Amino acid sequence: MASERDLTVSAESSATSAPADASRRSFLTAGASAAILAGFATRTHAQTQASLAGPPPGPWSWTSEQELRFLVARVTNGWNPATYARAVQLGYDAFLEEQLDHTALADPEVTAMLPAYPSLSLSSKQIYDQYVVPNDTNTAINQLKTATIVRAIYSKRQLFERMVEFWGDHFSVDHNDGQVQWLKTVEDRDVIRANAFGTFTNLLIADAKSAAMLYYLDNYRNFSTAPNENYSREVMELHTLDVGHYSEMDVAELARCLTGWQYRGTSLANHGEFFFNAAQHDNGQKVVRGVVIQPGGLAEGELVLTQLAHDIATARFLARKLCNWFLSYNTPQVVIDSVAGVFRASGGDIKSVLRKIFARETLHMMSPASTVKIKRPFHLVASTVRSILPEVSAPVRFITELATMGHTTFGWSSPNGYPDTAQAWGTVLLDRWNFMSRFFSNSIVGVNVNAAKLFGPVTKGSLASHANRLLTGGFMAPEDVAAVQAYADGQPTLNDTLRREVLALAASTPSFQTY
């Protein structure tokens, strides 16, 4: 984690390198706002440090409003007036259940938008023939990336989208890696999305048979005569047990169980479909983690994966990872243990686990201050759009913005997925602030923020409080509102430029950058 000085200097030093042309520069790197942003950086650091320290033992008192705000913040990709109004209307428990019953939740806006991305509904063979062969692979890649961003912003099924993002990192494949470029689309649709709210066992086995995963971790070339241990190692280290719960012999023996797991090649009509090649399978007896696995072909690998999915170490590993994703960087062990217990008792039923994570008694085991997390860039972009819902005619442009902030969708090159830590995202804030400047100044092609309409007749002395209502529903920290208003008060004229600057500065505060 960077020191407070590191975070502060990132803002202050940028002011000295701002272009001379004030009409073209990002105001966030201008001297007038650099000092304010340096203070925001210090506060962001302090808040996330407090969450990393973890709370003393509870129970803690939460108001009903705190509970509902927390729930909405964690099960969605950012505050939105309609979403929050729905949560208030239904109440805590009913809103959570509505989000868990995602197939019953109508999603007309996203349904109307997805036809713009026709490759999403195609088979791997169709994508290969229609996009890869004519050297148009990037179009299919960008359609999946853009659709993922669109769903995160506009979908009514927000908790489902957050779980899709979680599992996409948990079973990470690099979208830029060879055949993953066109195989990832089907994996996202038929593996991750199809099983995101199901059981972990089904998700794990479906992922193991996914052509994208088979290719990415080399299990498609795991043969009896030439075993490849890449996938067998990662499935235990990253997908199930975690480090320390298996041996090198277990890696080798599991690889033998998984020999012959392949997918159909590009010349076949069913390209990308899984198949078991018995001729390449090791038919000998294996011993994985002390359990004798008798020869059984395809069933050997399915048996071991099922055993891994139901192992107590997997329950603890997934419980910690899910709690840290939804609750806190440093979730109390008693909470993790209780969630792990539900994971095992339910057979890895993901909805049951989520109900436990968001149970009110779970929240009361933590102090509100210990739950502060910094938004990852994907979350930040989605929450910015969700707050004011500007006209967005080219969401594909957000791919470049995310790349600038180091969070390209499906772009992590290692199989451990993008990190979800304060260390990873809380130390480089300048790119995030400059995104806010570009966004609210309409410098991103295809994004139109109508500042005059958003503010209407609001006076200069009320700009910050109105920005607070627009971006967070009125829940910015008072010190953040005061700092933004002080900036506005220091400007000579109320005009559209100042309104945009106030929005960008308010969206750069810890109140908006964290959740």
Secondary structure, 3 states (H helix, E strand, C coil): CCCHHHHHHHHHHHHCCCCCCCCCCCHHHCHHHHHHHHHHHHHHHHHHHHHHHCCCCCCCCCCHHHHHHHHHHHHCCCCCHHHHHHHHHHCHHHHHHHHHCHHHCCCHHHHHHHHHCHHHHCCHHHHHHHHHCCCCHHHHHHHHHHHHHHHHHHCCCHHHHHHHHHHHHHCCCCCCCCCHHHHHHHHHHHHHHHHCCCEHHHHHHHHHCCHHHHHHCCHHHCECCECCCHHHHHHHHHHCCCCCCCCHHHHHHHHHHCCCEEECCCCCCCCCCEEECHHHCCCCCEEECCEEECCCCHHHHHHHHHHHHCCHHHHHHHHHHHHHHHCCCCCCHHHHHHHHHHHHHCCCEHHHHHHHHCCHHHHCCCCHHHHCCECCHHHHHHHHHHHHCCEECCCCHHHHHHHHCCCCCCCCCCCCCCCCCHHHHCCCCHHHHHHHHHHHCCCCCCEECCHHHHHCCCCHHHHHHHHHHHHHCCCCCHHHHHHHHHHHHCCCCCCHHHHHHHHHHHCCCHHHHEC
